[in-house]
């Protein structure tokens, strides 16, 4: 019989494992002598594995204990307070069940008082609500990242890291006010119809309101902390230039030695009537692409304070002419029609004369009313009588066969017994390659003037001139006149665009919002007109330049030599504008 000897008090049949991590596990070799016992080869490997197991169990127990302690959630603040007073809650931070979209709220034990920290852990309902706000639309925004969509329309997006919006608040500054948007317990904006973008604590500081981007004053140093200069950086400042393909195609042909005429027109207020801005554009474009001819010459006449004509042209008139231009009331149409710039000189006398000098081109067009009697001559040559049919129609008399150079055109009303009305002159060279700049603005013009006194007469001129791109600069007078508002300002701009597009649907349009001036506000702030122009440009699909944002305040720009006076840019300011339009659009 075999006997089993048991040693009491020290069980030699069990491995004595320790809670420690073994870096290596012993592998029995072929020549090892397999032996048992405390130090036997056969027991080394299971002992090492037992040590590892004990270590891992210990770690799991500790971790589980910690997790269970941390995740102890109280049903209410009162329950947590009771636990603190009983001495069973010894943690500094602990969770209490939340409400609405909050799974739990973090509390802190501050001197024995259960105190909410304001930190919340959202539940699945909150996550699902956020997911619903992520735009899931086919926006087809090349190179753009959609952020916010309303009714399948992307209203807030990123372009090359810039925040852009479909349209902004009508007046970003005045619309802010003292309002404070507070997050309620359901993590929604207390004010319905608004979408939170940025929150600081419990206060929403940036939000969307009906698709408009609005913000609170983030700089709290003073009442002027949120000025136009600090807020305008949020705004998109220019468009893509994609609609200007006709102009760009002609410029490409010219660069490649082709024979085309690229035509750019300037219309609006004095910024496009006085020659400073159009001439600066012309000088740069002539240098790059060549000059075709002088282009448009108005009948406004010379001005002692302002240059009214480009390229050295000038117009002198005798007494007796009535110089009609825009005026009040704005709804009164011109008595004998007008040009695309709103000018007309007319007379019923037979003793009037006028001279256009320095006109370059192989052809001169005279735009006039089909009534009255007048005659013309070129360079002191033979007089030619213009026969009319005594109708109110706008007609054109064309003088051809001129040499390619500067000319002088004389007209007079000898023999007239009716009403002669002259709208404009256009010296040009048909078929000559290069750029033709058409200056067709009117000093003092506002949106209302274009609606009733100018735009109704534009279309036949637009069809005849056929510009590739029209630059509209309007607004400096609108915010300074009590009869103007953003609505009729935009209506005026729309009337200009409609007239040019009715003549040629593919004409490019660039809408320029004017820079900050030193003028006196009599209507809404200029910033409201700028915002309205931006919104309209997006909706109408035309190009847009926010010069108000891209230039400094008038006082700063004046010291930099960008302003000639309180309302009009200098040649340096005009060059600044050209550089922007060239770089961003043209």
C-alpha positions as CSV (number, residue, x, y, z in Angstrom):
1,X,0.0,0.0,0.0
2,X,1.1,3.6,-0.7
3,X,1.0,6.1,2.0
4,X,0.2,9.8,1.5
5,X,2.0,12.0,3.9
6,X,0.3,15.3,4.6
7,X,2.2,18.1,6.2
8,X,0.0,20.3,8.4
9,X,0.3,24.1,8.5
10,X,2.4,24.4,5.3
11,X,0.6,22.9,2.3
12,X,3.3,21.9,-0.1
13,X,0.7,20.8,-2.7
14,X,-0.3,24.4,-3.6
15,X,1.6,27.1,-5.6
16,X,2.2,30.2,-3.5
17,X,1.5,32.9,-6.1
18,X,2.2,36.6,-5.6
19,X,0.3,39.6,-7.2
20,X,3.0,40.8,-9.5
21,X,3.6,41.1,-13.2
22,X,6.0,38.6,-14.7
23,X,7.8,40.1,-17.7
24,X,8.8,36.7,-19.1
25,X,7.3,33.2,-18.9
26,X,9.8,30.4,-18.6
27,X,9.9,27.9,-21.5
28,X,10.9,24.3,-20.6
29,X,13.9,23.2,-22.6
30,X,14.4,19.8,-24.2
31,X,17.2,18.9,-21.8
32,X,15.5,20.1,-18.7
33,X,15.0,17.6,-16.0
34,X,11.4,17.7,-15.2
35,X,11.0,17.9,-11.4
36,X,8.4,19.2,-9.0
37,X,8.6,21.0,-5.7
38,X,8.9,24.7,-4.9
39,X,11.8,25.2,-7.3
40,X,11.0,22.5,-9.7
41,X,11.2,23.2,-13.5
42,X,7.7,22.0,-13.9
43,X,6.3,24.6,-11.5
44,X,8.1,27.7,-12.7
45,X,5.9,28.4,-15.7
46,X,2.5,27.9,-13.9
47,X,3.7,30.0,-11.0
48,X,4.6,32.9,-13.3
49,X,1.2,32.7,-15.0
50,X,-0.5,32.5,-11.6
51,X,1.4,35.7,-10.5
52,X,0.1,37.5,-13.6
53,X,-3.4,36.3,-13.0
54,X,-3.3,37.5,-9.4
55,X,-1.9,40.9,-10.5
56,X,-4.6,41.4,-13.1
57,X,-7.4,40.4,-10.7
58,X,-6.1,42.9,-8.2
59,X,-6.0,45.7,-10.9
60,X,-9.6,44.8,-12.0
61,X,-10.8,44.9,-8.4
62,X,-9.3,48.3,-7.9
63,X,-10.5,49.7,-11.2
64,X,-14.0,48.4,-10.6
65,X,-14.1,49.8,-7.2
66,X,-13.0,53.2,-8.5
67,X,-15.6,53.2,-11.4
68,X,-18.4,52.1,-9.1
69,X,-17.5,54.9,-6.7
70,X,-17.3,57.5,-9.4
71,X,-20.5,56.5,-11.1
72,X,-22.6,56.6,-8.0
73,X,-25.3,59.0,-9.2
74,X,-27.7,60.7,-6.8
75,X,-31.3,61.1,-7.8
76,X,-31.4,64.7,-6.5
77,X,-29.3,67.5,-5.0
78,X,-31.0,66.8,-1.7
79,X,-30.0,63.2,-1.7
80,X,-26.4,64.1,-2.4
81,X,-26.5,66.7,0.5
82,X,-27.8,64.0,2.9
83,X,-25.0,61.7,1.9
84,X,-22.4,64.5,2.6
85,X,-23.9,65.2,6.0
86,X,-23.9,61.5,6.9
87,X,-20.3,61.2,5.9
88,X,-20.9,58.5,3.2
89,X,-20.1,60.9,0.3
90,X,-16.4,61.8,0.6
91,X,-15.7,62.7,-3.1
92,X,-15.0,66.3,-4.1
93,X,-17.0,65.8,-7.4
94,X,-20.0,63.6,-7.9
95,X,-22.9,63.3,-10.4
96,X,-26.6,64.1,-9.9
97,X,-29.3,63.0,-12.4
98,X,-30.1,65.7,-14.9
99,X,-33.2,66.9,-16.7
100,X,-34.2,67.4,-20.3
101,X,-31.3,66.5,-22.6
102,X,-28.8,66.2,-19.7
103,X,-28.0,62.7,-18.4
104,X,-26.2,64.0,-15.4
105,X,-24.9,67.2,-13.9
106,X,-21.6,67.5,-12.1
107,X,-21.7,68.7,-8.5
108,X,-18.9,69.8,-6.2
109,X,-18.6,69.4,-2.4
110,X,-17.8,73.0,-1.3
111,X,-17.4,73.2,2.5
112,X,-20.0,70.5,3.0
113,X,-22.5,71.9,0.5
114,X,-23.6,70.1,-2.7
115,X,-23.0,72.8,-5.3
116,X,-23.7,72.5,-9.1
117,X,-20.7,73.3,-11.3
118,X,-22.8,74.0,-14.4
119,X,-21.1,71.1,-16.3
120,X,-23.5,68.7,-17.8
121,X,-23.2,65.3,-19.5
122,X,-25.7,65.1,-22.4
123,X,-27.9,62.2,-23.1
124,X,-28.6,60.4,-26.4
125,X,-31.5,62.8,-27.1
126,X,-29.1,65.7,-27.1
127,X,-26.7,63.9,-29.4
128,X,-29.5,63.1,-31.8
129,X,-30.7,66.8,-31.7
130,X,-27.2,68.0,-32.7
131,X,-27.1,65.4,-35.5
132,X,-30.3,66.8,-36.9
133,X,-28.7,70.3,-37.3
134,X,-25.8,69.0,-39.4
135,X,-26.6,70.1,-43.0
136,X,-27.4,67.1,-45.2
137,X,-28.0,68.9,-48.5
138,X,-26.6,68.6,-52.0
139,X,-25.2,72.2,-52.0
140,X,-22.8,71.7,-54.8
141,X,-20.6,74.4,-53.3
142,X,-17.2,73.8,-55.0
143,X,-14.4,74.3,-52.5
144,X,-16.9,75.2,-49.8
145,X,-17.8,73.5,-46.5
146,X,-21.5,73.8,-45.5
147,X,-22.1,74.5,-41.9
148,X,-25.8,75.4,-41.5
149,X,-28.7,74.6,-43.8
150,X,-32.3,76.0,-43.5
151,X,-34.9,74.3,-45.7
152,X,-32.3,72.6,-47.8
153,X,-30.5,75.9,-48.4
154,X,-27.0,76.4,-47.1
155,X,-26.9,79.7,-45.3
156,X,-23.5,79.5,-43.5
157,X,-20.4,78.0,-45.0
158,X,-16.6,78.1,-45.0
159,X,-14.5,79.2,-48.1
160,X,-10.8,78.7,-47.7
161,X,-11.3,79.0,-43.9
162,X,-13.4,82.2,-44.2
163,X,-16.8,82.2,-42.6
164,X,-19.4,83.3,-45.1
165,X,-23.2,83.7,-44.9
166,X,-26.0,83.9,-47.4
167,X,-26.9,87.2,-45.9
168,X,-26.2,89.0,-42.7
169,X,-28.3,91.0,-40.3
170,X,-29.7,94.2,-41.8
171,X,-27.7,96.2,-39.3
172,X,-25.2,94.0,-37.5
173,X,-24.3,96.6,-34.9
174,X,-27.7,98.1,-34.0
175,X,-29.4,94.7,-34.1
176,X,-27.2,93.5,-31.3
177,X,-28.6,95.7,-28.5
178,X,-28.5,94.5,-24.9
179,X,-30.0,91.2,-25.7
180,X,-28.8,88.1,-23.9
181,X,-29.7,84.7,-25.2
182,X,-29.8,82.1,-22.5
183,X,-29.6,78.3,-22.7
184,X,-32.6,76.7,-21.0
185,X,-32.5,73.4,-19.2
186,X,-33.2,71.5,-22.4
187,X,-30.1,73.0,-24.0
188,X,-32.1,75.0,-26.5
189,X,-32.1,78.7,-27.2
190,X,-34.6,80.4,-25.0
191,X,-35.6,82.6,-28.1
192,X,-37.3,80.4,-30.7
193,X,-36.2,80.7,-34.3
194,X,-32.5,81.2,-33.5
195,X,-29.7,78.7,-33.9
196,X,-26.8,78.8,-31.5
197,X,-23.3,78.9,-33.0
198,X,-21.0,79.9,-30.1
199,X,-21.7,79.8,-26.4
200,X,-19.7,81.3,-23.5
201,X,-20.9,79.8,-20.2
202,X,-24.7,79.9,-20.3
203,X,-24.7,82.8,-22.8
204,X,-25.0,82.5,-26.6
205,X,-22.7,85.1,-28.2
206,X,-23.1,84.1,-31.9
207,X,-26.2,82.8,-33.5
208,X,-28.2,82.6,-36.8
209,X,-31.5,84.4,-36.9
210,X,-33.6,83.7,-40.0
211,X,-30.4,82.8,-41.8
212,X,-28.6,86.0,-40.7
213,X,-25.4,85.9,-38.8
214,X,-25.6,87.9,-35.5
215,X,-23.2,88.3,-32.6
216,X,-22.9,89.9,-29.2
217,X,-20.1,92.2,-28.2
218,X,-17.1,89.9,-27.6
219,X,-14.8,92.8,-26.7
220,X,-16.1,94.3,-23.5
221,X,-13.6,97.1,-23.1
222,X,-16.0,99.9,-23.9
223,X,-19.1,101.1,-25.9
224,X,-17.0,101.3,-29.1
225,X,-15.6,97.8,-28.8
226,X,-17.9,96.4,-31.5
227,X,-17.5,99.1,-34.2
228,X,-18.0,98.6,-37.9
229,X,-14.2,98.1,-38.2
230,X,-14.3,95.2,-35.7
231,X,-17.4,93.5,-37.0
232,X,-16.9,93.8,-40.7
233,X,-14.3,91.1,-40.7
234,X,-17.1,88.5,-40.3
235,X,-18.5,89.5,-43.7
236,X,-17.7,88.1,-47.1
237,X,-15.8,90.9,-49.0
238,X,-15.9,89.8,-52.6
239,X,-17.4,87.2,-54.9
240,X,-15.7,84.7,-57.3
241,X,-15.8,86.6,-60.6
242,X,-17.2,83.5,-62.3
243,X,-19.9,85.4,-64.2
244,X,-17.4,87.7,-65.9
245,X,-16.4,85.0,-68.5
246,X,-17.2,87.3,-71.5
247,X,-14.7,89.9,-70.3
248,X,-12.1,87.4,-69.3
249,X,-12.4,85.6,-72.6
250,X,-11.7,88.8,-74.6
251,X,-8.8,89.7,-72.4
252,X,-7.3,86.3,-73.0
253,X,-7.7,86.8,-76.7
254,X,-6.0,90.2,-76.5
255,X,-3.1,88.7,-74.4
256,X,-2.7,86.1,-77.2
257,X,-2.5,88.7,-79.9
258,X,-6.1,88.5,-81.1
259,X,-8.2,91.4,-82.5
260,X,-11.1,92.1,-80.2
261,X,-12.5,95.0,-78.3
262,X,-13.1,94.5,-74.5
263,X,-15.5,97.0,-73.2
264,X,-16.1,98.0,-69.5
265,X,-18.7,100.5,-68.4
266,X,-18.9,102.4,-65.1
267,X,-22.2,103.7,-63.8
268,X,-23.7,104.9,-60.5
269,X,-23.0,108.2,-58.7
270,X,-20.1,110.7,-58.9
271,X,-17.6,107.9,-58.3
272,X,-18.3,106.8,-61.9
273,X,-19.2,110.3,-63.3
274,X,-16.0,112.1,-62.2
275,X,-13.2,110.6,-64.2
276,X,-10.8,109.7,-61.3
277,X,-11.9,106.0,-60.9
278,X,-12.7,105.2,-64.6
279,X,-9.4,106.8,-65.7
280,X,-7.3,104.9,-63.2
281,X,-8.9,101.7,-64.5
282,X,-8.4,102.8,-68.1
283,X,-4.7,103.6,-67.6
284,X,-4.0,100.2,-66.2
285,X,-6.1,98.3,-68.8
286,X,-4.7,100.3,-71.7
287,X,-1.2,99.4,-70.6
288,X,-1.9,95.7,-70.4
289,X,-4.3,95.2,-73.4
290,X,-4.0,98.3,-75.5
291,X,-6.4,101.2,-76.1
292,X,-9.2,100.9,-78.6
293,X,-10.6,104.4,-78.4
294,X,-11.8,107.1,-76.0
295,X,-15.4,105.8,-75.7
296,X,-18.3,107.7,-74.0
297,X,-18.4,111.5,-73.7
298,X,-21.3,112.9,-71.7
299,X,-23.0,116.3,-72.3
300,X,-22.5,117.4,-68.7
301,X,-19.8,119.8,-69.7
302,X,-16.5,120.7,-68.0
303,X,-16.4,121.2,-64.3
304,X,-13.9,123.6,-62.6
305,X,-13.7,121.3,-59.5
306,X,-13.9,117.9,-61.1
307,X,-12.5,116.1,-64.2
308,X,-15.6,115.1,-66.1
309,X,-13.9,113.7,-69.2
310,X,-11.3,111.0,-69.8
311,X,-8.2,110.9,-71.9
312,X,-8.0,114.7,-72.4
313,X,-11.5,115.1,-73.9
314,X,-13.5,118.2,-73.1
315,X,-16.9,119.8,-74.0
316,X,-17.6,123.6,-74.1
317,X,-21.1,125.0,-74.8
318,X,-22.5,128.4,-75.6
319,X,-25.3,130.1,-73.7
320,X,-28.8,128.9,-74.4
321,X,-28.5,125.2,-73.7
322,X,-30.5,123.7,-70.9
323,X,-28.4,121.1,-69.1
324,X,-30.9,118.5,-67.7
325,X,-29.8,116.1,-65.0
326,X,-31.3,114.1,-62.2
327,X,-33.2,116.1,-59.6
328,X,-36.1,116.3,-57.2
329,X,-38.7,115.0,-57.1
330,X,-37.0,111.8,-58.1
331,X,-40.1,110.4,-59.7
332,X,-40.3,113.2,-62.4
333,X,-39.0,111.9,-65.7
334,X,-36.8,114.0,-68.0
335,X,-38.8,116.2,-70.4
336,X,-36.9,115.1,-73.5
337,X,-35.4,111.8,-72.5
338,X,-31.8,111.1,-71.4
339,X,-28.7,109.0,-71.9
340,X,-27.6,106.0,-69.8
341,X,-25.9,108.5,-67.5
342,X,-29.0,110.6,-67.1
343,X,-27.7,113.7,-68.9
344,X,-29.3,115.7,-71.7
345,X,-28.6,119.2,-73.1
346,X,-31.5,120.7,-75.1
347,X,-32.6,123.9,-76.6
348,X,-35.3,125.4,-78.8
349,X,-33.0,128.2,-79.9
350,X,-31.2,128.6,-83.2
351,X,-28.1,130.2,-81.8
352,X,-26.6,127.5,-79.6
353,X,-23.3,125.7,-80.2
354,X,-21.0,123.2,-78.6
355,X,-17.6,121.7,-79.2
356,X,-16.2,118.3,-78.2
357,X,-12.4,118.4,-78.4
358,X,-9.7,115.7,-78.1
359,X,-12.0,112.9,-79.2
360,X,-10.0,109.9,-80.4
361,X,-11.5,107.4,-82.8
362,X,-12.3,106.6,-86.5
363,X,-16.0,107.2,-85.9
364,X,-18.1,109.6,-83.8
365,X,-21.6,108.8,-82.8
366,X,-24.0,111.6,-81.8
367,X,-27.0,110.3,-79.7
368,X,-29.9,112.7,-79.9
369,X,-33.7,113.1,-80.0
370,X,-35.4,112.7,-83.4
371,X,-36.5,116.3,-83.4
372,X,-35.3,119.8,-84.1
373,X,-32.5,120.9,-86.5
374,X,-28.8,121.0,-85.9
375,X,-25.6,120.6,-87.9
376,X,-22.1,119.3,-87.2
377,X,-18.5,119.4,-88.6
378,X,-15.3,117.6,-87.8
379,X,-11.9,119.3,-87.5
380,X,-13.2,122.6,-89.0
381,X,-14.5,120.9,-92.2
382,X,-17.8,121.2,-94.0
383,X,-21.0,121.6,-92.1
384,X,-23.5,118.8,-92.3
385,X,-27.2,119.3,-91.5
386,X,-29.0,116.6,-89.5
387,X,-32.5,116.1,-90.7
388,X,-35.0,114.8,-88.1
389,X,-38.6,113.5,-88.2
390,X,-39.9,115.4,-85.2
391,X,-40.6,112.4,-83.1
392,X,-39.6,111.8,-79.4
393,X,-37.4,108.7,-80.3
394,X,-33.8,108.4,-79.4
395,X,-31.7,108.2,-82.6
396,X,-28.0,108.1,-83.5
397,X,-26.1,110.0,-86.1
398,X,-22.8,108.3,-87.1
399,X,-19.8,110.1,-88.5
400,X,-17.5,107.7,-90.2
401,X,-14.3,107.7,-92.3
402,X,-12.2,109.6,-89.8
403,X,-8.4,109.1,-89.4
404,X,-7.3,107.2,-86.3
405,X,-6.4,110.0,-84.0
406,X,-7.8,113.0,-82.0
407,X,-10.6,115.1,-83.5
408,X,-12.7,118.1,-82.8
409,X,-16.5,118.0,-83.3
410,X,-18.5,121.2,-83.6
411,X,-22.3,121.4,-83.5
412,X,-24.8,124.3,-83.7
413,X,-28.5,124.8,-84.0
414,X,-28.6,127.2,-86.9
415,X,-32.0,127.1,-88.5
416,X,-33.7,125.3,-85.6
417,X,-37.4,125.9,-84.9
418,X,-38.1,123.0,-82.6
419,X,-36.5,121.2,-79.7
420,X,-33.0,119.9,-80.1
421,X,-31.9,117.4,-77.5
422,X,-28.3,115.9,-77.4
423,X,-27.7,113.0,-75.1
424,X,-24.1,112.1,-75.6
425,X,-21.1,111.5,-77.9
426,X,-19.1,108.4,-78.5
427,X,-15.7,108.7,-80.3
428,X,-14.5,105.1,-81.0
429,X,-12.8,102.9,-83.5
430,X,-14.9,99.9,-84.5
431,X,-12.8,96.8,-85.0
432,X,-9.7,98.2,-83.3
433,X,-8.4,95.8,-80.7
434,X,-7.8,96.9,-77.1
435,X,-10.0,98.2,-74.3
436,X,-12.8,100.8,-74.4
437,X,-13.8,102.4,-71.1
438,X,-17.4,103.8,-71.0
439,X,-18.0,106.4,-68.2
440,X,-21.7,106.6,-67.8
441,X,-22.3,107.7,-64.2
442,X,-24.1,110.7,-62.8
443,X,-22.9,112.8,-59.9
444,X,-25.4,113.0,-57.0
445,X,-27.4,109.9,-58.1
446,X,-29.3,107.7,-55.8
447,X,-31.3,104.6,-56.2
448,X,-34.5,106.6,-56.7
449,X,-33.0,108.6,-59.5
450,X,-32.1,105.5,-61.4
451,X,-35.6,104.0,-60.9
452,X,-37.5,106.8,-62.5
453,X,-35.1,109.2,-64.3
454,X,-32.3,107.1,-65.8
455,X,-32.9,103.3,-66.0
456,X,-36.0,103.6,-68.2
457,X,-33.8,105.0,-71.0
458,X,-30.8,102.7,-70.6
459,X,-31.7,99.6,-72.7
460,X,-31.3,101.0,-76.2
461,X,-27.9,102.5,-75.3
462,X,-26.9,99.2,-73.6
463,X,-27.8,97.3,-76.8
464,X,-25.7,99.7,-78.9
465,X,-22.7,99.9,-76.6
466,X,-22.7,96.2,-75.7
467,X,-20.3,96.4,-72.7
468,X,-18.7,93.1,-71.5
469,X,-18.9,94.2,-67.9
470,X,-20.7,97.0,-66.0
471,X,-19.3,98.3,-62.7
472,X,-22.0,99.8,-60.5
473,X,-20.9,102.0,-57.6
474,X,-23.8,103.6,-55.7
475,X,-24.7,104.4,-52.1
476,X,-22.6,107.3,-51.0
477,X,-25.5,109.7,-51.6
478,X,-28.3,107.3,-50.5
479,X,-27.3,107.2,-46.8
480,X,-27.0,111.0,-46.8
481,X,-30.5,111.7,-48.0
482,X,-33.6,111.4,-46.0
483,X,-35.7,110.3,-49.0
484,X,-33.5,107.2,-49.4
485,X,-33.7,103.8,-47.7
486,X,-32.2,100.4,-48.4
487,X,-35.4,99.3,-50.3
488,X,-35.3,102.0,-53.0
489,X,-31.5,101.9,-53.0
490,X,-31.7,98.2,-54.0
491,X,-34.6,98.8,-56.4
492,X,-32.4,101.4,-58.2
493,X,-29.5,99.0,-58.6
494,X,-31.9,96.3,-59.8
495,X,-33.3,98.7,-62.4
496,X,-29.8,99.3,-63.8
497,X,-29.0,95.6,-64.0
498,X,-32.3,94.7,-65.6
499,X,-31.8,97.3,-68.3
500,X,-28.3,96.1,-69.2
501,X,-29.2,92.4,-69.0
502,X,-32.4,93.0,-71.1
503,X,-30.0,94.2,-73.9
504,X,-27.4,91.5,-73.4
505,X,-28.2,88.7,-71.0
506,X,-24.5,87.6,-70.6
507,X,-23.2,91.0,-69.6
508,X,-21.1,90.8,-66.4
509,X,-22.1,92.9,-63.4
510,X,-19.8,94.1,-60.6
511,X,-21.6,95.7,-57.7
512,X,-19.2,97.8,-55.5
513,X,-20.4,98.8,-52.0
514,X,-18.8,102.2,-51.3
515,X,-16.2,102.8,-48.6
516,X,-16.7,104.7,-45.4
517,X,-16.8,108.5,-46.1
518,X,-16.9,111.6,-44.0
519,X,-20.5,112.4,-45.1
520,X,-23.3,113.2,-42.7
521,X,-25.9,110.4,-42.2
522,X,-29.5,111.5,-42.9
523,X,-31.0,108.1,-43.6
524,X,-29.8,104.7,-42.3
525,X,-26.1,104.1,-41.6
526,X,-24.0,103.3,-44.6
527,X,-23.4,99.8,-43.1
528,X,-27.1,99.0,-43.7
529,X,-26.8,99.9,-47.4
530,X,-23.6,97.8,-47.7
531,X,-25.4,94.8,-46.1
532,X,-28.4,95.3,-48.4
533,X,-26.1,95.4,-51.4
534,X,-24.3,92.2,-50.3
535,X,-27.6,90.3,-49.8
536,X,-28.9,91.5,-53.2
537,X,-25.7,90.5,-55.0
538,X,-26.0,87.0,-53.7
539,X,-29.7,86.7,-54.7
540,X,-29.2,88.3,-58.1
541,X,-26.1,86.3,-58.9
542,X,-23.9,89.3,-59.7
543,X,-20.3,89.9,-58.6
544,X,-19.7,91.9,-55.4
545,X,-16.9,94.0,-53.9
546,X,-17.3,95.2,-50.3
547,X,-15.0,98.2,-50.4
548,X,-16.4,99.4,-47.1
549,X,-14.8,96.4,-45.4
550,X,-11.6,96.3,-47.5
551,X,-10.7,100.0,-46.9
552,X,-10.0,101.6,-43.5
553,X,-12.1,104.3,-41.9
554,X,-12.2,107.6,-43.8
555,X,-10.0,109.4,-41.3
556,X,-7.3,106.7,-41.6
557,X,-7.6,106.5,-45.4
558,X,-7.3,110.3,-45.7
559,X,-4.0,110.3,-43.9
560,X,-2.8,107.5,-46.3
561,X,-3.7,109.7,-49.4
562,X,-6.7,107.7,-50.5
563,X,-9.3,110.5,-50.4
564,X,-9.5,113.7,-52.4
565,X,-12.2,115.2,-50.1
566,X,-14.8,114.0,-47.7
567,X,-16.7,111.9,-50.3
568,X,-14.4,111.2,-53.3
569,X,-11.4,109.0,-53.7
570,X,-8.1,110.3,-54.9
571,X,-6.1,108.7,-57.8
572,X,-4.4,106.6,-55.1
573,X,-7.8,105.4,-53.7
574,X,-8.9,104.6,-57.3
575,X,-5.8,102.5,-57.8
576,X,-6.5,100.7,-54.5
577,X,-10.0,99.8,-55.9
578,X,-8.6,98.8,-59.2
579,X,-6.1,96.5,-57.6
580,X,-8.9,94.8,-55.7
581,X,-11.1,94.3,-58.7
582,X,-8.2,93.1,-60.8
583,X,-7.0,90.7,-58.3
584,X,-10.3,89.3,-57.1
585,X,-12.6,89.5,-60.2
586,X,-11.0,90.7,-63.5
